[in-house]
Amino acid sequence: MSSIERGEVEAMADDLRYFEALVKDNAQALQARVLAAVEASANPYDHLKAVADVLVENQAQMSARIKILEQVLLSKAVVEARTPAMAQPVAEHNYAPQARVEVSAAVFGENQNMYGVEYTPEGLAYSWTGPAPEIVFDVPVLRNVDKVFRLGFISAMDDDELLKEAKILVDGQAQQVDLDFDGQTRGLTCRVPASEGARATRIEVKLVRTLSPAEIGNGEDQRKLGLAVTGYRVCDGEGQSN
């Protein structure tokens, strides 16, 4: 038996010992609860009822915990199955310039001005921006020629205001913003001018404001939201797909 296999066997044995100790502790705690309930009862009928109440409550707690565990495990499995592969596996902390950078919301959805990652029924990852109206990306893109930046999204809290008044700055310089649709997502796009140097390109998307669903009469959600972003990319003007 190899050292790795021995380590796995020992770890399994430790888990079993921990499980057995946990069962013993829980059994003692349950027995103590039953005895306390019996002692607090006035007659044999009340004894039986007290024991039944304790056992029913214990079983209900166990069932609830199992359901929560199942939900967590199933949710994790679904997220892993649905997480789409990146066309270019680049994280923002990796500043080696790339000719094309494409990142899914499944990767950057924990951005400091974004809420947690969610998934559409089709498995498309997205993350709501907010509460601030600005989103900032430091993109390690090679800018030897002009490029195109596209922020893909599937929903906006206020199309007329947020999209028409949206601004995009590339390294602090405002660019003309256009709106497109690729058959799956809408996108805010702009030109990224060619530039020398190997540092990351800072791209800022600025909305007029963010809104909560409660403000516009769409439920009780009080979060300040902007765009439901699916991802972004910076690449040449041809062959775009977000």
N, C-alpha and C positions, 0 to 999 in steps of 0.2 A: 504493500500500500504506500503510495507516494505521500509526501509531507502535506500536499494540498488536500488529498483525500482524507488524511488523518485530521487535518484542521476542520474540514467540513463535518466529519463525524463527531468531533468534539463539540463543535458549535451546535449541532443538532441535539446532542446529549444535554448541553447546557439549556437549550430551549425547552426540552422535555422536563428537566428538573425545575425550571422556572414555572412551567405550566402546572406541574404537580403541586408545587408550593402555593401557587395562586389559587388552585382549586381548594386546597386545604384551608387557606386563609378565608376564602369566601364561604366555605362550609361552616367554619367556626363562627363567622359573623352572622350567617343566616340562622344558625342554631341559637345564638345569643338573642337575636331578634324574636325568634319564636318563643323562647323561654320567658323573655320580658313581657311579651304580649299575653302569655298564659297567666303569668303571675299577676298581671294587672286585671285579669278577668274575674268576675264574681262567682261564676258557676260553670259546670261542665259544658253547658250549651255555649256560653260565651267563650270557653276555652277553644272549642272547635271552630267557632267563628273567627276568633283571633288568629288561630293558626292558618286558617284558609285565607284570611285577608293578607297575612304576611307572605304566604306562598304565591298568591295571585299577583301581589305587587312586585315580588321578586321576579316572577316569570315575565311580567310586563316590561320591567326594566331590561331584562336580558333580551327580550325580543326587540325592543327599541334600539339597544346597542348593536345587535346583529344587523338590523336594517340600516343603521347609520354606517356601519362598517362596509356593508354591501354597496351602499351608494357611493362611498369614497372610492372603493376598489373599482367599481364599474365606471365611475367618472374618470378615474385615472386611465383605465384601459381605453375608454372612448377618446380621451384627449390624445393619448399616444397614437391611436389608430388614425385620428383625423388630422394630426399635425402635418401640414403639407411641407414637402421638401423645398428648400430655398434653391432658386436658380443659381445663386452665388452665395455660398455659406460664409458670409462676412458679418462679423459683429462690429458694433460701432467702436469698441475699444481696440480693434485691430486696425491700425492706421497704415498698413501697407497698401498703397494705391492700387486700385483695381480698375480695369477698363470698363467693367459693368458691375454695378452693385444693385442687388435686389433682395429685399428683406421682408419677410412676412410679419404680420402683427403677432403671430405666435411667438416670435423672437423678441420683439421690442415692446410687446404689450404691457410690460411693467415699467415703461418710461415714467419719469417722475410726474408728468402731467397727463397721464393716461390711467384709465381704470383697468381692471383685470381683463384678461383675454376671454372672449366668448366665441361660440361657434354657431353658424347657421345650421339648419337641418341638413344642408348639403355638405357640411364639414368645412366651410370656409371660415378661417379665423378672422376675428375683428376685435378692435378695442376702441371704446369711446374715448375721445379726447376730453380733457377738462380736469379741474374746474376752471383753470386759466384759459384764455382764448388763444394762447400762443403754443405752438409745438416746435421743438428744436431738434434737429438731427445733425450730428457730426458725421459726415459721409466720407469714407476713404476712397474717393473716386479719382481716377487718373484723368486730368483735364487737358490732354494734349490737343483735343479738338472740342468744338462746341458739343454739349450734351443736352439731354432733356431730362428734367426731373418730373416724376409723376407720383402723386399721392392718391392711392386708390381708396375708395370708401363706398359703403353700401347705403348709408343713410346720413341725413343732416337734420339737426333740430329745427332749422329754419332755412329752407332753400333760398328764398328770395333775398334775405338779408345776408346770411352767412356766406353763401356762395358768390353772390354778385360783388360783395365788398371784401372778399378774401384777398390777402396780399401774400406774396412770397418774396423773401429776401435771400439772395445768395451772397454770402460773405458781407452782409450788410447793405448790399445794393438791390434795390427793388427791381423786380422783373415783371414783364407782362404776364398775366395769369389767364389761362384758357381752361375751359371745361370740356371734357370728352366722355365718351362711354365706349367700352370695349366689348360689350355684349354680356358682361358679368358684373363689372363695377364701373362706377363713375370715377372721374379723376380730375384733380386739379393739377395742371401742368405748367411748366415754364422752362425757359431756356437757361442752361448753365454755361456761361461763356468760358471759352478756353482760357487757361491760366497756367503759368509756370509755378513750380514748387510742388513739394510732396506732402504738404500738410493736409489735414482733413478739411473738407468743404463744409462750412456751416450753412445749413438751410433752415430758415425760419418761416413757418406758415402762420400767418396772423389772421384770426377771425375778428369780426367786430365785437362779438361777445359770445358767451355761452348761456344756455337756457336749461331749465329743468323741465322734465315732462309735466310736472305739477303746474308750472307756470302757464303752460299752453293747454291745460285741461286734458292731458293725456296720461291719466293715472296719478299715483301718489309719490312717484319717485322724485326726491328732492335734489338729486345730484345735478350739478351744472355740467351739461354735455354740449359738445360741438359736433364732431363728425365721428361716425363709426368707421374707423380706418382699417383697411385690410392689409395694407403694406405700402412700401414705397420703393422706387427704383430710380437710378440715374444711369442712363445708357445713351447710345447713339439714337438718332431720331427714328430709325427703322427697327422693326422686329420687337415692338413693345408688347408685353403681355403681363398684366398684374391681376 
